[in-house]
Amino acid sequence: MTKLEKKLDLWRRDIAAWAESQFILPETGRPIKLEPHQKKILRLALTPDENGTLPYQTIIYSAPKKSGKTTIAALVALWYALTQGRFNEIYMLANDEEQAKSRAFQDVARAIEANPLLAASAKVTQNRVEFPSTGTAIAALASEYAGAAGSRHGLTVWDELWAYTSERSRRLWEEMTPIPTRKNSIRLVVTYAGFEGESELLWDLYKQGLAGERIDKDLPIYVNGRLFMYWDHQPRMPWQTPEYYAEQRRSLRTNAYLRMHENKWVSGESAFVDMDWWDACVDPSWRPLVADRNLPVYLGIDASVKHDSAAAVACAWDNQLKKVRLVFHRVFQPSPQDPLDLEDTLEAAVLDLQTRFNVREARYDPYQFHRSATALAKAGVPMTEFPQSTPNLTAASQNLYELIKGGNLIAYPDEGMRLAVQRAVALETSRGWKITKEKSSHKIDVVVALAMAALAAVEARPGEIPILLPGGAARDSKWRVGDYDYRRWF
């Protein structure tokens, strides 16, 4: 056996040795340096026997966020393409979040381009890598099961399986099961934990793994038949420092932190905010502002006719304090027996606010409010559709959460508003998160309207508040929004 043949044989038998020689990190231009635990996991999961047969059919690599999982996925895919024979098909699957191209596929392409030998022997396009000398290809595949029918895949790589929650992604998983006609047809899952009751595909695999035998005393590695599962809660990478986690705890909701950074399964629901945070935002000396046509305000409108409450909230941006101020709000409570007449209530309230303030934008969900919005727009109110889609609700909810947690919202005392905030919960899903309620009897529409108004105020904040004080009056009062003096109303 020649020296080259010996090296190739070593690389086929030892994925870690291959990686530290041939998997080039684009950021450094040097081969990857694996951590000791990564070497152990890769060797246990992917060392073939004397016949060249890999020991497991499904491999799960689960660790906290920023543990290098996506890089591991790319590394395995490229090693498999180069060592597991000719005319192989390797698919890098995008989850329901990504829709089109797996992040791991992007890492594969970059690693090839960073290695002059591989770059010269591979053809890299936007969604496919081909090795003409062996007929092997690596392709990115969207979460659409129909296009995968009949494939002859050797390896499938699944990034963040917790987000595979749709019916089509479940069918994709079933369609891409390892095939018996190809030697070493396997699948690799790299992920962190998901949501109880939603991430069912990953949950089933997780329970199956835990039901197996733990095979390592130092690392949480389980084997159940041909299923290999590494499921870790401990951060092991050098960049996962106490300072990093302290910052993450400050910026994330509790359940989000537990799921992403401790790799623990969580419920999708948790309290929206700590009520101590809300109380800290309430200024006892602040009151709803009566009126001023010169004050730019932003409205959030959440309409309901029979069951939920309907609310309109006005916010302004304090250009001096760099905070959002709650200026005014109205809540209307309908019932099935006494439904709201939107024209006489919410619509009239918005028109009233238009006469009292300089309304720059009024955001609304067109569901149940389209006719009213059309009438308001004709009356001169600057209406903006803000459908309560997942992206919109996530943006508004996250913004309000950060304003309250950071003390960057100033509100006046109001027991109804406080109760609504207390009853609001954060519902997190694989598609994002939103403010919702735990019980149908709870009314939190004013919180949703506040989130819409606050987001509009934050997005429009630069230079929106004009200088209105005459005669160079003092600029250090807590009663200001930018350069507007509220004291004259009290």
N, C-alpha and C positions, 0 to 999 in steps of 0.2 A: 504494500500500500504506500503510495507516494505521500509526501508531506502535505500536499494540498488535500488529498483524499482523507488523510487522518484528521485534518482540520475540519473538513466538511462533515465527517462522521461525528466528531466531537460536537459540532454545532447542532446536528440533528438530535443528539442525545442530551444536550445541556443547553436549554434555552437561555439561561442566565449568562453562560459563557459567550454565546452568540451575541446577546444584547450588549454586553460590555465591550464587544469588539466592533459590531456593525450597526447598532441602532444609534444614529447620530442625532443629538439634540440640536435643532436649528439655532436655539438661543446661544449656545456655547460653541457649536462647531465641533464638539467632542462626543465620543461615545457616552452613553448614559452610565452613571454610577449607581447601581442598585443598592438599596438599603438591605441589611442582612435578612430582615423578615420578608422582603420582596423576593429575594433569591430562594429562600426556603419554600415559600408558597408556590412559585413558578415551577420549581423542580419537583415538588410533591405532586402537582397537578398535571404536569406535561412531560414527564420523563417516560419515554417508551420502554417496553420490555425488550427482551432479546429478539423478538420477532418484529420489532418496530411498531407495536400496537400501543396506542396511548391508553392510559388506565381508566379515564373517565369520559363520559359522553356529555355531561352538563357540568360546567364549572362556574361557580358564583364567587365573585371577588367583591366583597362589600366592606366599605370602611368609611369613616367620616369624610366630609367634604374637604377637598384640597389634600387628599391622600395620594394623588397621582394615578387615580383609577383609569382615567381616559388615556393617559400615556401607556399604562399597562395594556389596555385594550389594543392600542395601535401597535405596540411591540409584539404582542402575541399574533396579531393578524399578519404582520410582515414576516415574522419567523415562520409561521405556518405556510405562507405562500412560497417561501424559499426552500423549505425542507421537506414538504409532504407530497412530493411527486409532481407529475405533469398534469396539465389540463384540469387544474383545480379551480373551483369557483368559491370565492370568499365574499360574503355580504356583510356590510357594516350597516346596521339597521338604525334609522332615525326614529325617535320615539314620538309620541303625540305632541310633545312640546316643539320639537325641532321641525317636524313635518317633511323636511326635504333631505338634508345632508347631516350625517352623523359627525359630531365633533371629532370622534376617533378617526374617521376617514381623513379628515383634514390633517390630523397628526401623522397619519401614514404617509400622505403625499409630501408633507414637509420633511419627514425623516428621509424619504427617498431622494428628494432634491438636495438635501444636505450631504448625502453620501455620493461622491463622484462615481464610484463603481456601480452603484445601483441606479443612479441617474442616467448613466450611459446605457443601461440594459433594460430600462423600463420606459413605457410610454404613459405619461400622466396627463389626464384630462380632468375636467371639472368634477365628474362623478365616477371616474373609473381609472384604474391603474392596470396596465397590461404588461406581462413579461413575455415578449414574442418567442424567446428561446425555449420556454417551457409550456406556453399556452395557458398559463395560469393568470387569473384576473381577480382584482379586488374591486368591488363596486359598492357605491353608496345606494341604499334603497330606502325610499320613503315608507311611511307606515301605511302601506296600501297593499293588502294581502293578495289582490287579484293578479298583480303583475309577477308574483313570486311562484305561481303554480308551475310545476314541472321542472323546477331548477334542480341541478345536480351539485349541490353545494357540499363542500368539505367542511367549511367553518362558517358559522354565523356569529356575529358579535352584536350584543344588545346593550346599549348604553342607557343607564338610568331606567331600569325596568319598572320602577315605581310609577313612572308616568305613562305606562302602557295600560290605559284604562278603558279605551273605547272598544266596541265590538270588533271593529276592523283590525285593531292591533292584536286582539286575542286570536282572531283568525289567522293573522300573519304568523304568530307564534306557532300555531298548530300546523300551518302550511310548511313552515321552515324547520320542522323537526328533523334531527339527524337521520340520514338515509342509510339503509343497510347495504346498499350496493357499492358504496365507496368506503374504502378503508380509512379509519380515523375521521369519520364525519362527526363533528362535535359542535357544541355551542358554548359561547362564553358570555356571561352576564357580569357587567360592572355597574354597581349601583350603590346608593345608600337607601336607608329605610323609607317606607312610604306611609300611607294613611290607612288606618284601620277602617275596614268597610269599603274601601275604594280601590286600593292597589291589590286587587285579589290575585292576580297572576303571580306577582312577586310573593305575596303572603303564603300562597300554597307551596311555593318552592322553599321559602324560609322554614315553614313548619316541617316539611319533608327533610330538610337538612338537619334541623335540631333533633329530629327523631333518630338520626344516625349515631355513629360512634365518633367521639372526639379522638383525633389521632395525634395531637401534639399537646404537650403540657404547657408550652409557652404561648402558643398562638391558638385562637379559637377556630380551629379547622375541624370540620365534620365530614364524615363520609357515610353515605347511605346508598349502597349498591354502586351504581355508576354515576352518582351525584356527588360532586365535591363542592363543599361550601366553606369559604373563609368569610366569617361575619364578625367584624371587629368594632368595638366601641371606643377603643383607645387611640388617640392620635400618636403616630409613630414617626412622622416626617420632621426633619430639622426645622422647617419653617413654621410648623404648628406650635407657636410659642405661647406662653401665658399671656403676653401682651396682645397677641392676635385674638385669642379667645375672650379676653376682657373686652375688647372693642366689639366683637361679635355679640356678646351678651348685652351690651348697651344698645345695639342697633336692631336686634331681632326680637320678635315676640318669643315667649318661652317655648311654645311647641315647635316653632320653626328652628330655634337653636337646638333643641333636643334631637330633632329629626336629622338635621344637616350636620351638626357638629358632634353629636354623641351617637349618631346612627341608631336612634331608637324609634320604634313605631309609635305614632301619636294619633290621637283623635283629630279630626279636621276642625273641631270647634274648641275655642278657648276664649276667655274674656277679651274683649276688644282692647281695653286699656285698664291699667291700674287706676282706681278711683282717686288715689292720692295724687296721681299726675293731673287728673282733671281738676281736682280742688285747688291745686297749685296754680292752675291757669285762670281761676276765677278771681277777679279783682272786686272785692266787696264794695268799692266806691264807684264802680262802673255801672251804668244804667243803659237800657236801650236808648239809642239816639232818636229824637223825635223827627227831625228833618233837616236837610240842607241840600239845596240844589247844586252846590259846588263840590260836594263830596263824591268821588267816584266809588261806587260800590258794585259788588258782583253777587248775583243771586243764584241760589240753588233751589230748584222746585221739584218736589216729589209728590205726585198726585195719586189720589185714591178716591173711589166713589162710595164703596160700601163697607169694606172690611178694615183696611189699614187707615191710619190717619193721613192727612195731607198737610204738607208743610212748605213754607217759603222762608228762606234764610238769606240775610244780607250780610256780606263780609266786606271789609276794606283792608288794604295793605298799609301798615305803618312803616313808612319809608325811613323813619329815624330809628325806631327800635328794631326794624327788620322782623316784624311779627305781623300775624294776621289778627285783626280785631273782629269780634262778633258785634255787628252794628244793630241788627234788629231781626226778629223772627215772629212768625205767626203759625199756629197749628190749628187745623180743623179736624174734628172727630166725627166721621159719619157712622152709620150703622145700617144693617140690612133693612131695617124698618124705616129709617130716615136717611136715605142716601144724600150725598152732597150734590148740590147744584154748583158745578165748577164755575159757571159764569158769575154767580152771586158771591162766591166765597174766594177760592184761590185766585181766579182770574181777576176779581176786583181787588184783591190784596196786592197783586203784582202791579196793577195799574196805579194803585195808591202809592206804592213804593216808587214808581216811575215819576210821580208828581213831587215826591218829597226828596228824592236823591238823584244824583247823576248816575243812573244805571248804565254801566258800560257793557254788561253781558248778563244774560239770564239763561242758565243751563237747565235743561229739562229732559226727562225721559219721554219720548213721543207716545209711549203706551198710555192710553187714557187721557192724554193731554194734547194730542195733535190739533184738534179743532180749536181748543183754547189758545194754543201757541200761534196758530195762524191768525186768529183775531188779535192777539197781543202784538204780533209783528206788524199788522196793519195799523195798529195804534201807535207805533213808533218804538215799541220795546225791542231792544236788540236780542232776539231769541237765538239760542244755539242748541241744536239737538245734541243730547248726551245720553244715548241709549245705555241702559244698564247691562251692557255686555261685560264679559269677564275682564277684558283689558281696561275698560273705563272704570269699572268698580275697583279693580286692583289699584289703579293709579290714584283714584280719589281716596280709597281707604288707607293706602300706604302713606299718602301725603298727610291726611288728618292724624293718623297714628303718630307720625314723626313730629308733627306740630305739637301735639299734646304731650308726648313723652319728653320732648326737648324744651317744653315751656315756651313755645313760640306761638301760642294762641292765647289771646286775651279775651275772656268771656265775662259777661255780667252774671250775677247770681240769678238762677232760675231753677226751681225745684223740678219742674217738668222736664227741662232739658237735662238736668243731672240724672233723673230717673231713666230717661231714654238712653243716655250714655252708659249707665250702670247695666241696663238690660241688653245692650248690644254685645254681640259676640263676633269673633273673627272666624269665618268659615274658610279654611284653606283646602284647596284641591290641587290636583296636578295641573290645572289650567290657570291657577292664580288664586287670589283670596279676596274676600269681600266682607263688608259689614252685613250682618244679618241678625236674626233674633232666635233665641232658644225656644220660646213658646209663641204660638200664634196670637195669644192674647196680648203679648208685649208690643208696644208701639214705638218703633225706633225711626220712623220716617224723617223726623226732624234731624237725626244724626246723619242720615243719608244726604239730606238736603244741605246740611252743614259741610259735609265732605265735598260735595259738588261746588259749593260757593267758595270754600277755602282753596280748593285746587285752582279755580279760576283766578282768585286773587293772587295766589303765588305765581301762577304762570304769567300774569300781566304786571308783575310788580315793578319792573324798572321804569322810573320816571312817570308813574301814573298819577302821583299826588301833586297837585300844583301848590305853589306858595300862596297862601291866602291871608296870612296875618298882616295887618296894616302896621306901618310905623316901626318895623324892625322889632316887634315884640319878642319876649324871651322865647327860646326854643328848647327848654329843658323840662317841659311839663309832661307828666304821665298821661295827661288828657289829650295828647296829640295823636293824630294819625298823620304821619309825615309832618307837614307844616300846617296842619289844620288844628285849630284850638277848639276842643269840645266844651270848655268850661262855660262858654256863653249860653249853653243850653241848660245849665243847672244853677 
